[in-house]
């Protein structure tokens, strides 16, 4: 569904499907959905035509709540934190763009980040409203990310990831231990944990798989190569923590750090080192490698 509101300064409108509930007006729903936002702010946005439904109808404070409708609006983040690192563009043509993402920079807007994201920065720089990521990296992870530039050919590239026809190689620095035999393969069942943004391993049929190889010793730690066969959220971080070798500076695994503040001097030692695949349009073999170091 094409949003009725345009992309402004690289930021696309957000959307909400209206689920069954007690609300009589859209404004009542927004008040309940976003309790920290002042109601007058929503009324002001509605007056400026910045809240619409899927038909392009401008909504106001009297607009009736309609279950199944989709409303569009612009999200704003107050006092957004600055991320003082810059991504490098490794490759760009009429179909794809490949970027080398630094640590701490989110790929897409989420939570407390909106403008300080790789997607919005690239859209602004290239004036590319149709740019979208084909896959994701955690905010804490650095490395290679591929974007689709052309809506007409997007499906060809998204199918590569969906059908696991892309080789993704990562590198991580972990504590040195002697009891693990290398190389090894770790398989497990990963499900959503608590809080909602963490994942955990549980008994059951495996739904995740990672090939792990030791590369070399780095001081009292070791550099490992990781090749994920599947793409579960936080898969590499969960797998290495389960093996007793959590990634250096990981604030989520095996235990969660209470602080939300970023320590730019201690990035997660995880790097999406390379992507390789056969181009679905040209048949040529593609290989992109990060220039960043752990």
Number of C-alpha atoms within 10 A of each C-alpha: 5 7 19 19 19 14 16 13 14 23 22 19 18 14 17 14 14 16 14 10 10 9 18 13 16 20 21 17 17 15 15 12 11 10 10 8 12 10 15 10 10 19 18 14 15 18 14 12 16 20 26 20 20 17 12 14 12 18 23 21 16 12 13 14 19 18 12 11 13 17 24 22 21 16 13 12 12 8 8 12 14 12 17 11 13 13 17 16 15 16 12 14 10 9 17 20 21 21 22 25 29 25 26 22 24 25 24 22 18 12 7 13 20 23 23 21 22 23 23 26 20 20 19 15 10 10 13 16 19 14 22 22 19 20 14 16 21 15 17 20 22 28 25 29 25 22 23 25 21 17 11 9 15 17 13 14 21 16 14 17 17 13 8 14 14 18 16 20 19 22 23 25 25 25 16 18 12 5 6 12 9 12 12 11 15 16 16 20 16 23 13 13 12 8 8 7 10 15 20 19 18 13 8 9 10 13 13 20 21 20 17 21 17 20 15 13 14 12 9 9 16 18 22 21 20 23 19 20 18 16 18 16 19 17 21 26 20 23 26 20 18 16 10 14 20 24 26 18 16 20 17 18 21 18 10 11 10 8 8 7 7 12 11 12 6 11 19 23 21 29 26 23 23 19 20 15 19 15 15 14 10 7 9 10 10 11 12 19 17 22 13 16 11 12
